[in-house]
Structure formats: structure tokens, C-alpha cells
Amino acid sequence: MKTICNYYAEKAPVLVRRSMGMALLLSVAVMVIAGCATPSPRLQPSGLNTTFAVAEDTPFAAYLQKTREMMIKARVDIHDDNREEVLKANMPFELRPDQESFPKGKDGKYRRGILLIHGLSDSPYLLQPLASHLQKQGFFVRTILLPGHGTVPGDLLNIHYQEWIRAVQYGVRGMKGEVTDLFLGGFSTGAALSVLESMKDKEIKGLILISPALAVKDRRIALAGMLSRVKDWVGDIQDDVDYVKYETFAVNAAYQIYLLTREIDILLEQGNRIEAPVFAALSREDITIDPKRALFVLDKFASSPRNVLVVYGKNQQRAGELFNGKIYNENSFLADKKVLDFSHVALPIPCDDRHYGDQGGYKSCLHYRDDQEKRRTCLMDDSIWRGEISGDNLQAFTVRRLTCNPRYDGMIEKLDQFLKSVAQ
């Protein structure tokens, strides 16, 4: 562990020599030992997943095999009983469309393909439902695993966002050899990476952006670079029982998404535009990204008349933003389902999902770590309200964070209309 611990570890002998006091010797020793204990293996970098160590001409099958081997070595929660389940949830993957319904062209390529990119601290698991649907629509689908992800939270302590860009570029290069029309799609940070790549590569035919992280809600994120020198984690260290994403969140990871969004902002300020048609879905009540900034960017800088924007909100009197294309304002207060509003993490997941769905095995209650009574209620009582863990919601109710989209099918219908429009 770095920072203040290292400082006192280095300075303790000097302090002791100067004082020559046994009492101070003992107090300094206790301080160093107690404050600088070796962290759990999951909270340390594995040494295997900080860079995108794959050559640009590596076949995708070889990339998958290398990622699998790395994951087996780096993860600390894999054992004989869960190995394949954990790997399948976190691994990148590809899905090929039905050959009879969607045959390859004379050039040996599929007509349409999409590279899907997961979010920060997430894994490709959150994109499996969207990937499966797009495969049925005739898309050749691939996902990638962003460096620092799919292993242990400690692997995000030293990551740099440029490594994520390298992973995206690898995925794009490989897809161009397989498809005629290439789309990009992503959730949160993956959506931001998709936007950045499309601004640099004008061959991208369309974008699918779910909860796009074009700015982070907490404006203090600009200070995360300095904070990461003295503090490893945002908030409390969690138990990390969710095997498809990290619960403990690195300060450095927050800083890297800030740097990524700043690179996009600089390109926009220089006159670049998001020219590819955009389908985007976001929640007004999102506490992770800044939905107002996302709306502003998509309105002002995404120029295609084919754009489609789905905005979930519990106060739709605020509807009517200008937008190049169509905007759908969807109600997110669903009293019959005990849903207050839609959270950042809910949008890409249907509510029949086996892990995050209504009957799924994971309940998002990390916000009650310091209140065991509310945490117990959150975990055990399925009749409580669900929604975003905003200050207003938590003040009014005991709330479980919503981890699936009750209006997922409607979102997919609008996505299909968008894809049909782009094809025409």
C-alpha cells in the first residue's frame, strides 16, 4: 500500500533516533503496523492486467484464450465449483448471426457488426442481453475486456485510460475484417469510448450509447488525480461479492474516466462532431454520470437526423429538449412495481436477468454498509422501493438500488426502429 503508509515507514527510524524514546518507538511502530498492513490480494494489482498486452494482429480466438488464462491466474475468487460460471460472465465473447438468415456477402463479410464495450468496474456480462438481441437482428457481435477489469479491483489502481483506447482500437481493427458496416456500442464508460472512437474513425456507421458517461456527476472528480496519490479507494472497501463487477472502486479509475471525458471535450471544442447516427438511453436521476451534460452534448454535437434518444425520468413535465432526431421521454416512476426512478446501472439489463433481475441473485445494498438494520431490510425485503440511491430517495425510503430496466423491451423496440432507419 502506497502513500502515507510509505512515508511513515520511511520516516519512522529517523523519528525514533531523534527522540531516543522507547515510548515513541512503540507508538510509531504501532502506527506503521496498524496503518500499513498488507491489503487483501484483491486490493493489490495482480501484475497481469494493467496494460492491453495484445498485438494488433492477434486473432480474436487467441485474444480470448489469452484473456481466459490471465483471468484464471489473476482472480482470487475462482475455484472448481464456480470457475466456468465466473469466466463466462466476465470474458469477452463473440456471437455470429444465423448463417441461413444472414449469410455473408461475396466478400466474405457479414453486412453489419457491432463492437460492444462495457463500463468502468464492470464486465461484458452487462452487455450480454443487448448482444444476444443484436445477434438475432443479423449483427455479428464482439465484446472486449477493458484492461484493469474482470480480475481484481487492485488492477484499476495503476490503469491509464489510454490502455482502454488501445483495447477498443484492437476490437475495431478486427471487426473491420469481418463486417461491411461497423457499429459501436457501450454502457457508461464504454459509451464514452465509443463516442471518442467514432469521432476519430468516420467509417463507424452508428452508435448505441447506454447511460453514456460524457461527464461524471461529481465535479470533484477533477481532483481525483491528486487524491489517488494518498488514497486508493473511493469510500469504503467493500466485500466484492458481485462476481461480474467490482464493488470496491479505485480513486484512480475515477480520474481516468475524467481524463477520457476531457479528451472528448477537447475534440468537441476543436470543432469535431459526432457524425455517426446515435441511439442513446439515459436516466435523468442518474447519480453516476451527468445526464444534463450528456443531453447537451447529444443535442449540440450529434448531428444526424436519424438520432434517437430515450430519456427516463419521474418528472416528465421537463420534457421537450431540442434534439437532432427523435426524443422519447419515458416515465420512470412505476408505483405498481415499487420503482421510484431508474438508476445508472439499471438500463442495460432486462428484469428477467438471472443475476441482476427482479428474481436475480444479487441485491444492490452497498449504500447501507454502515447501517446494518437497513442493510438487512434492503437485502431481505423484496417489497421495499427500488431506484437510484439519490439523497432524496434515501431520505424518504429504505431503497434497494435498481439493477434492471422495467422498460427494457420498449427501449429495445426503439433501438430496432433506429437500426432500421440507419439501414435505409
N, C-alpha and C positions, 0 to 999 in steps of 0.2 A: 504494500500500500504506500502511496506516494505522499507528498505534501508535508503537512505539519509533523506527521509521524517521523518522516525522514529528517526533518530539521532538528527535532529534539533528540533523535537517535544520534545525530552527528554532534550536537552541542552538549549532550549530557556529560561526557567525560571532562570537557572544558569547565563546565559549571561546577562540577564536583571538585576539580583541582583547585579552582579559585576559592571555593568555600571551605574545603577541607573539613566539612561537617558530615558526620555519619547520618544525621537526621535528613540532611538534604540529599545525601547519596541515596538513601532509601526512598525518599519521596520522588526523586527523579526517576529512579528505577521502576517504581510502581507506575508512574505516569507513562513512561515509554512502553512498558509491557502491556498495560491496560489499554492504552490508546492505539497501539500499533500491532495488535495481534494479527497474525496472518489471516486474511479473509478466506471465506469458503472458496473452494475451487471454481464454483460457478461465477464468482465475483472477480476472478482473475482472468486475464487474456489467456486463451488456450495456446496461442502461438501458431495457430493453424488457419485463422480466419480474419485477418486484418487487411489483407490485400486481395485483389482479384488475380490470382496466380494461374491464369489460364491463357494460353496463347490464342491469338485471334483466329487462327485456322483450325483450332481443336474441334473435331466433330462433336455434335451435341451429345451423342451417346457416351463419348469419352468424358465429356464435362459432367454428365450425370453420375458416372461411375466414380470420378474423382471427388465429386461433392459428397457422395454417399460414404466413401472411405473417410473423408475428412470429418464428416458429421459423427460417425461411429467413434472416432478417436477423441473428438473434442467434447461431445456431450457427456454429462456426468449422471444423467438420469436414465440411460438406456440399460436394460437388462433383457434376459432371454424372453420374458413374458410380454414385453411391450415393444421390442426392437422394431418390428415391421410396421406397427401402428404409428410410432413416433416418426420413423423415417418417411413413411408415406405422407404424413401430414406436413412435414417441413421441407421435403425435397422439391426442387424444381421438376417440371414434367412437360410432356408434350401430348397433345391429343390431335389425331388425324381425322378428318371428316370421312363419312361413308363414301367409299370409292365408287359405288354404283350411282349414288345420287349426286355426288360432287366429284367427278373424275378430274384428273389432272389434264392440263392443256397439252398441245403438241410440243410445247417447250419443256414439258416435264414438271411444270409448276402448278400448284393449286392457284385458283383465281384470287382468293382472299385469305389473308392470315393476320394474326394479331399476336404481339408480344405483350404479356401482362406482367406488371411489376408491383410487388407487394409494398406495404407501408413500413414505417420505422418501428422497430422492435417486433414486427410481425413475421409471417412466413407465407409461402404460396398457398397455404391452406385457405386463407380468406378469399382467394380468387378461384377456388375450385368450382363453386356453383356457377359463376359467370363463365368460366372456361368451358364447362360442360354444356351450357346453353349455346355458346357461340359455336362449339363443335357441331351441334345439331343444326345450326344455321349454315353450315358449309365452310366454316373457318378452320384453317389449320392453326392450332393454338400452341404456343410455348410460354412457359414462365421461366424466370431466372431467380436465383437466390442472391440477394444483395450481400456483399461482404460484411461480416460482423453479425450476421443473422443466422438463425437455425441451429446455433450451438449453445453458447452460454452468454449471459448478459455482459460478462467481462470483456467479450470480444468487441464491444462498442466503446470501450474506454479510450482506445487509440485509433479508431477508424477515421478516415477522411472521406468526405462526400465524393471526391474525385474517383475513388475506387468504385463507388456505386455507378458513376457515369461510365466507367470502363466496362462494367458488367452489362449495362444497357447497350453500349456500342457493340459488344460481342454478340448479344442477342439479336440486335438489328442486322448485323452483317450475315449471321447465319440464316435469318428469316428471309432475307432478300434472295437467297439462293433457292428458296422453297416456294415462294409465292409471287404473284404478279402485283397485287395491291396489298400493301402492308399498313396495318393499323397499329397504334399503340394504346395501351390502356393501363390504368393503375389506380390503386387506392392510396389516398393521403400522400405520403412522400413519393410513392410510385407514380401518382398522378403528376406531381411536380416534375419528376424526372422525365415523364412522357412529354410534358409541355416543353421542357428545355430541349430535348432531343428533336422535337418537331420543328422548333424554331431554327435549328441548325441544319436539319435534313428536310428539304422541301419535297422529297418524294413520299413522305408519310401521307397516307390518304385520309386518315381520320383519327380522332382521339376519343377515348372513353375514360372519363375522369370521375371517380367516386370520392367524395369528401376531399377535394383537391387542396393540398397544403401549399397554397400560393402565398400564404403568410401565416404565422403562428399567432394564436390569440394573446399569449402572454408577451407583452412588449419587453419584458426584462430579458428575453432570450438573447438579445444582443450582448449581454454581459456574461453569457454562459462560457465564452472562451476564457475569460479571466477566472471565473468561478471554477472551471474544470481543473485549474492548477492547484486548488486547495480542497476540492470536494469532488468525489467520484459520482455520487448518486443524487438524483432529484427526489427529495422527500425521503421516506423510509425505505429501507431494504425490505423487499417482500419475500414471500416464501417460494415464489416461482413454481407454482403447482400447475399452471397452464402450460401444457406441453407444446402448444402451437405458437406461442409468442412469449416474449419476456414480460414479466411483471415488474421487475426491478429495472429502473430506467436511468441510463447514464447521462450525466450532465453534458459530456462531450457529444453525445448523439443529438441532443437538443441544439447544440451550437452548430453542428454540421447541417441540420435542416435549415437553420438560419442562413448559413453561407450559401446553401443551394438556392433558397428563395432570393437572396441578394443577387446572385448571378442572373436569375431570370429578370429581376427588376432592372438590372443594368442593361440587359439586351433590349427590354422594352423602352427604356429611356433613350437608347441609341436609335430608336426608330424601327426595330424589329417588331413583327406581328405574328400572332398565332393564326396562320393561314389555313391549316387543315380544319375541316368541319369538326365541331366539338359536340359530344354528348356529355353533359355533366349533371351530377346529382349531389345535393348537399343539404345540410340541416341548418336552419337559422340559429338553433340553440346549441350548436356545436361549441364545446369549450376548448377543443384542442387546436383547431385551425381558426382563422379569422374569416367567417363566412362573408362579411361585408367586403373585405379585400378581394376574395375570390369572385364575388359578384361584379365588383368594379373592373377587375382585370378581364373577365369574360365579356363584359359589356363593351368596354373601351378598346380592347386589343384583339379580340377574337372576331374576325371579320366575315366569316362565311354566313350566308343567308340560310344555310341548312342547319345551323346550330340548334340544339335542343337543350334546355335547362330545366331540371326538375328540382324545385325548392320545397322542402318540407318545413312547416312552421305551425306553431299553435295559435298564431295571431295573423290570419291571412288578410286582415284589413290593410296590412302593409304591402299588399301585392301591387304589381304594376311597374316593376323596373323596366327600363329600356333594355332591349336585348336584340342582337342580330340573330333572328330566327324565332323559335317558339320558346315561351317560358310557361311552365306549368307550376302553379302554386298549390301544393298538396297539404291538407290538414294533418298535423302530426299529434293532435290531442285526441286520443281514442279511448273514451271513458269505458266502453264495454270491454276493452282489453286491458284496462288499468295502465294505459300508456300516457304519460304526461307530455312527452315530446321525444324526438329521435336523437340519439347520441352520435358522436363521431364514428364510433366503431360499429354501429348497427347496420349501416346502409348496404354493404355488400353481401349480407348474409340473410338467406330466407329463414323463416321461423320454423321450418321443419328440419333444420340442420341438427345433426346428431350431437354436436359439441356446444354450439352457441345458441341453438334454437330454444323455443318455448319449453320443450322437454329435454333439452340438452344437459350434458353432464357438468358444464361449467357455469357457475354463478359469479357475476362480477360484483364483488363487495369489498374491494381493496380500500375504498374510501372510509371504511369503518374499522380500520386496523386498531385504532385507539379507543374504540367503544365496543366492547365485547358483546354487550346486550343487543345493540343494533346490528352488529355483525352477525350474530346468531339468527336474528329475525330475518335479515337480508338473505342469508344462506338457506334457511329452512322454510320460510313462509312464502309460498308461491302466490298468495293473494295480495301482496303489497304492490305499490305503484312501481312502475319501471320508467326509465327515461334517462336524460343526461344528468350527470352529477353536478349540476349548477348550484350556486349558492341558494337561489330561490327555492329550487326543488328540495334540497336537503334541509332547509329551514322549515319547510311546510310538512314534509313527509319523511318516513323511513323509505329510502329508494334503493332499488337494485338497478345498476346501470343496464340499460337496454343493449343487448348484444345481437339483435336480429331486426330485420326490417319488416314490420307487419304489412307494408305496402310494396313488398318486393316484386310481386307479379305485375303490378301496374307499372313499376319502373322498367321492368323488362319489356313490357309491351311497347312502351315509348322508345326504348332503345331499338327495338326491331323496326319501328317506323322510321327512326333516324337512319339506320343502316340501309333500309330500302331506298330512302331519299338519296343517300350518298351514292348508292349503286346506280340510280337513274341519272 
